[in-house]
Amino acid sequence: MTDADGEAAGDAGESRDPRDSRERAVDGVTRRDALKAAVAVGGAAGLSACLDRLDDPDPVPGGDGPDAHPDRQYAWNDFVRTDDAGNWQLPRHQTLLYLSLPEDGPPSDSEREAVREALDALDEAYEWSHEGLLHTVGYSPAYFDRFEAELSVPEDVSLPEPTPLADYETPEFDTQDVLVHLASDRPDAVLAAEEALTGEASEANGVDFPSALTDALTEDDRRTGFFDPGMPHEEADDLAGVPEPNPVPEDAPLFMGFAAGFRGNQATEDAVAIGEGPFAEGTTESMGNWRQRLADWYGEQSFEQQVTEMFSPGHAEENLVEGVGTNLGDDSGIDRFLDTVVEDAEEYGRVGHAQKAARANRDEEGTPLLLRRHFESADDDIASLHFPSLQRSIDQFEAVRRAMNGVDATDATPAVRQRVNNGILEYIFLRHRGYFLVPPRGLRALPTPDGSEG
């Protein structure tokens, strides 16, 4: 798959990992399949199954508390693995928790203190790294609507309610108050942290939790995913949306068979940071979930046509992409083809997903605006993609998503239609989207709109 809301991303190199033997099959199930399944199941049963599959695991590195961790909750790039080209690699296991306050109105002091104690304990329990635990806590527009005061952010920062960004979008919008994102290469870390945060356990990684998030909040939804080259192929056999026989390349990091998230096509963490005000060093986040239906992608499209629709006709014409695309290094080369969308539509009868979206994902100097951290999911036995996008302002994300519609290409030729020959729109279907403000660490516990508490 790709950045369904953004551009086309990169595969990762290796560091020492306690799961080096993850390919070994037990009862026909590979070790990493079992660990992924344990995270998907969650709870005490998932954690128990995970520990059973981890053969004498190394201890999970402990943390030094919130003061020792970056003020930016989304400061992950310096704390994850990279591949040989320097592309950032997300942690392999991911969990999303959607929570809300049970009553109307703003939170109480006791609720805020319960959330603060739980999150501070999390920072005590885990090192800030892919080998420990990375996490963010974000707050929706609906959360800030609980207060009479307006959200205090600069004029160039927007946090609207989510809305359809194409005529054909019919998602369920996520308007829960809080989104917690947990990520680690260690499935036991993700599961134990979740257990402590939701009150199912009183400690994690040897640290006592004086409170749980669920002392103040109710859990509305839980979603999981993974970023691990090779796992999309392993998972594809049993998933709705993927045809038989399994067509996903064995080394693909995403179900659609291509690498994505190239460092040169990503915004920096500095670029997405809010610049001033009480929420300075925070950011905004769009979190989408897209179902994938890939029968036609693999059954009707040649490799060259796939490259055309994922990247651009120029990528196919010049044979720029080999295999899953890791030969592209740290830059997809898409900037060469941003001005030829209409021309390409007329000449080839197709346009590329990445070339459409990237047109709106650049500032005046040509620097990317969005930092995309997508990962795959097999929740509900459906091939899907979670798409977190970080940017200074939500309107930047919305501009990129609308550019992905390729309206000018459909106007140029009848061969390109709303969802046919128009990038990858024929194969992806939005299920959920929500918008969130990710405050600086010091304001992550049920903040007030003016940043006076949190």
BALUMPA-945554 format. One record per residue (C-alpha): x, y, z negated. Coordinates in steps of 0.02 Angstrom, whole numbers, padded with zeros to 5 digits, always signed. Example, Ala and Ser with C-alpha at 12.3 -4.5 7.8 and 13.67 -1.06 7.14 Angstrom:
// BALUMPA-945554
+00615-00225-00390;+00684-00053-00357;
***
This chain:
// BALUMPA-945554
+00000+00000+00000;+00050+00181-00004;+00015+00336-00101;-00169+00330-00057;-00191+00509-00111;-00020+00565-00051;+00121+00501+00059;+00206+00341+00105;+00374+00253-00079;+00535+00147-00133;+00584-00017-00204;+00694-00034-00354;+00864-00094-00401;+00902-00203-00548;+00963-00174-00723;+00985-00308-00855;+00812-00371-00896;+00754-00503-01021;+00642-00570-00884;+00782-00623-00766;+00705-00796-00757;+00532-00728-00718;+00519-00830-00556;+00523-00997-00648;+00354-01084-00630;+00266-01170-00773;+00113-01273-00728;+00117-01191-00556;+00116-01014-00624;+00272-00906-00613;+00331-00822-00770;+00300-00646-00708;+00126-00695-00649;+00089-00755-00825;+00158-00596-00902;+00057-00487-00785;-00098-00588-00827;-00063-00567-01013;-00060-00377-00995;-00221-00383-00893;-00307-00486-01029;-00242-00377-01171;-00285-00396-01353;-00214-00524-01473;-00242-00664-01347;-00142-00573-01214;-00001-00531-01334;+00007-00711-01395;+00012-00777-01216;+00147-00651-01174;+00258-00701-01320;+00235-00884-01276;+00306-00850-01103;+00452-00743-01163;+00590-00864-01205;+00676-00793-01359;+00661-00613-01295;+00784-00478-01341;+00714-00354-01468;+00623-00206-01392;+00729-00050-01423;+00659+00058-01562;+00628+00245-01554;+00688+00395-01653;+00523+00486-01675;+00436+00623-01575;+00568+00757-01608;+00698+00650-01519;+00592+00623-01364;+00570+00748-01221;+00446+00889-01244;+00376+00844-01073;+00273+00687-01096;+00295+00649-00910;+00487+00659-00920;+00512+00483-00855;+00631+00503-00708;+00791+00502-00811;+00731+00353-00912;+00684+00224-00778;+00779+00110-00661;+00827+00167-00486;+00858+00068-00329;+01017+00074-00224;+00955+00232-00137;+00916+00321-00301;+00726+00305-00290;+00643+00303-00460;+00563+00137-00506;+00412+00138-00618;+00406+00018-00765;+00338-00151-00713;+00187-00159-00830;+00057-00021-00846;-00101+00002-00951;-00226+00145-00944;-00340+00178-01093;-00490+00294-01070;-00559+00359-01236;-00684+00489-01298;-00737+00573-01458;-00896+00490-01522;-00988+00651-01566;-01026+00815-01478;-00922+00969-01511;-00737+00992-01548;-00635+00867-01648;-00617+00879-01835;-00453+00906-01927;-00457+00726-01988;-00481+00660-01811;-00336+00765-01750;-00225+00702-01891;-00270+00520-01853;-00220+00543-01671;-00060+00634-01718;-00007+00498-01841;-00039+00360-01715;+00060+00444-01576;+00204+00492-01691;+00214+00311-01749;+00222+00257-01566;+00375+00368-01542;+00453+00292-01697;+00420+00116-01634;+00488+00125-01457;+00637+00196-01366;+00592+00321-01230;+00641+00212-01082;+00579+00078-00963;+00655-00050-01084;+00557+00026-01229;+00396+00119-01191;+00351+00272-01088;+00180+00352-01112;+00074+00505-01083;-00085+00573-01161;-00197+00684-01055;-00358+00781-01085;-00502+00805-00964;-00601+00961-00921;-00746+00881-01017;-00638+00877-01173;-00597+01063-01162;-00781+01101-01130;-00812+01048-01311;-00738+01215-01364;-00810+01390-01343;-00640+01463-01294;-00572+01454-01117;-00421+01346-01079;-00266+01455-01093;-00164+01418-00938;-00086+01533-00807;-00197+01594-00665;-00110+01480-00541;-00155+01323-00642;-00326+01244-00615;-00412+01100-00706;-00584+01081-00626;-00710+00941-00644;-00674+00805-00515;-00776+00814-00355;-00784+00717-00190;-00644+00770-00073;-00717+00689+00082;-00893+00660+00147;-00873+00472+00128;-00808+00471-00051;-00930+00398-00178;-00824+00368-00333;-00869+00357-00515;-00784+00508-00591;-00688+00483-00752;-00746+00615-00874;-00689+00532-01034;-00600+00649-01153;-00431+00564-01159;-00320+00460-01045;-00175+00365-01123;-00048+00289-01001;+00072+00156-01069;+00215+00090-00962;+00362-00028-00993;+00464-00165-00913;+00423-00262-01070;+00245-00331-01068;+00257-00369-01254;+00293-00183-01286;+00140-00125-01188;+00027-00253-01273;+00090-00225-01451;+00079-00036-01431;-00099-00051-01369;-00144-00165-01515;-00081-00036-01640;-00161+00113-01551;-00330+00028-01546;-00328-00031-01726;-00308-00216-01688;-00140-00218-01776;-00065-00112-01914;+00112-00108-01845;+00211-00119-01682;+00394-00161-01657;+00423-00156-01845;+00344+00015-01874;+00188+00038-01980;+00047+00139-01901;-00042+00242-02034;-00189+00267-01915;-00251+00214-01743;-00319+00317-01600;-00482+00225-01625;-00498+00300-01799;-00547+00458-01704;-00593+00399-01529;-00695+00262-01448;-00622+00160-01305;-00726+00177-01147;-00621+00083-01020;-00458-00010-00999;-00365-00036-00835;-00199-00118-00796;-00074-00130-00656;+00103-00173-00606;+00249-00109-00504;+00362-00254-00459;+00424-00294-00282;+00367-00468-00237;+00220-00472-00358;+00093-00406-00230;+00133-00559-00124;+00117-00674-00274;-00049-00597-00326;-00126-00586-00153;-00178-00769-00141;-00322-00748-00262;-00377-00569-00233;-00530-00498-00148;-00477-00379-00011;-00328-00480+00051;-00356-00603+00196;-00297-00783+00204;-00168-00847+00234;-00072-00726+00124;-00001-00593+00241;+00085-00480+00112;+00274-00478+00141;+00366-00572+00004;+00476-00423-00040;+00340-00289-00028;+00315-00176-00179;+00135-00137-00126;-00008-00237-00051;-00002-00144+00115;+00174-00204+00142;+00277-00044+00142;+00385+00047+00017;+00328+00217-00046;+00379+00352-00171;+00541+00403-00084;+00636+00521-00196;+00662+00649-00059;+00475+00661-00032;+00431+00683-00216;+00415+00840-00320;+00536+00856-00464;+00476+00859-00644;+00530+01041-00651;+00420+01081-00502;+00261+01010-00580;+00287+01092-00751;+00169+01229-00808;+00280+01381-00824;+00208+01485-00965;+00076+01497-01100;+00042+01377-01243;+00042+01228-01125;+00209+01272-01044;+00308+01114-01000;+00144+01020-00981;+00069+00973-00813;-00095+00920-00732;-00133+00742-00678;-00255+00665-00556;-00284+00480-00588;-00370+00388-00447;-00409+00206-00417;-00429+00142-00239;-00495-00028-00184;-00404-00103-00035;-00485-00205+00105;-00343-00269+00212;-00419-00397+00332;-00409-00278+00480;-00242-00204+00422;-00159-00374+00435;-00278-00456+00560;-00291-00323+00694;-00140-00208+00678;+00031-00252+00746;+00184-00201+00645;+00208-00050+00758;+00027+00002+00733;+00046-00018+00545;+00200+00094+00548;+00105+00221+00653;-00042+00227+00533;+00061+00224+00374;+00196+00347+00425;+00178+00426+00598;+00178+00379+00783;+00355+00449+00790;+00413+00322+00661;+00349+00182+00772;+00411+00258+00935;+00587+00279+00866;+00590+00112+00772;+00631+00201+00609;+00554+00072+00493;+00626-00101+00465;+00530-00230+00364;+00449-00149+00212;+00543+00013+00245;+00680+00012+00115;+00803+00049+00257;+00736+00228+00250;+00837+00257+00092;+00778+00400-00016;+00679+00496+00117;+00544+00432+00234;+00592+00562+00364;+00412+00618+00376;+00452+00805+00380;+00504+00790+00563;+00326+00745+00611;+00217+00864+00513;+00181+00982+00658;+00131+00849+00784;-00028+00777+00709;-00146+00844+00843;-00021+00809+00981;+00003+00631+00917;-00184+00604+00906;-00203+00653+01089;-00053+00552+01150;-00065+00394+01045;-00247+00390+00988;-00186+00368+00808;-00108+00474+00673;-00007+00433+00518;-00062+00441+00338;+00101+00514+00275;+00115+00647+00410;-00062+00709+00377;-00047+00719+00188;+00129+00792+00186;+00073+00947+00281;-00012+01010+00123;+00117+00937+00005;+00252+01067+00037;+00283+01243-00027;+00347+01383+00083;+00524+01316+00071;+00469+01140+00119;+00485+01069-00057;+00358+00934-00110;+00225+00989-00234;+00162+00821-00300;+00251+00691-00405;+00165+00526-00365;+00180+00373-00479;+00062+00245-00403;+00056+00061-00449;-00045-00089-00393;-00182-00179-00488;-00271-00346-00486;-00406-00296-00611;-00572-00386-00579;-00478-00497-00454;-00481-00354-00327;-00330-00284-00236;-00323-00102-00287;-00207+00043-00319;-00195+00161-00468;-00136+00330-00408;-00069+00451-00540;-00019+00617-00461;+00067+00752-00563;+00067+00932-00504;+00068+01104-00583;-00113+01134-00530;-00253+01017-00478;-00293+01125-00327;-00125+01070-00254;-00179+00889-00266;-00348+00927-00189;-00267+01015-00041;-00158+00862-00007;-00307+00744-00021;-00409+00849+00100;-00265+00854+00224;-00269+00665+00219;-00443+00673+00301;-00361+00725+00466;-00509+00828+00524;-00403+00916+00656;-00354+00747+00728;-00536+00692+00743;-00575+00856+00831;-00433+00826+00955;-00489+00657+01024;-00634+00534+01006;-00506+00396+00981;-00472+00460+00804;-00628+00452+00698;-00665+00489+00516;-00598+00321+00457;-00532+00238+00616;-00356+00265+00687;-00343+00400+00554;-00199+00347+00444;-00251+00215+00317;-00426+00279+00279;-00505+00124+00357;-00427+00013+00224;-00445+00106+00059;-00600+00152-00042;-00601+00268-00192;-00679+00189-00348;-00628+00311-00485;-00545+00481-00503;-00518+00593-00653;-00420+00752-00689;-00320+00782-00848;-00205+00910-00929;-00049+00827-00998;+00009+00946-01137;+00186+00959-01205;+00221+00830-01339;+00189+00951-01482;+00010+00981-01422;-00037+00803-01373;-00151+00767-01524;-00325+00833-01481;-00266+01009-01435;-00369+01167-01444;-00388+01269-01282;-00272+01406-01348;-00140+01283-01408;-00156+01337-01589;-00177+01155-01642;-00137+00988-01566;
***
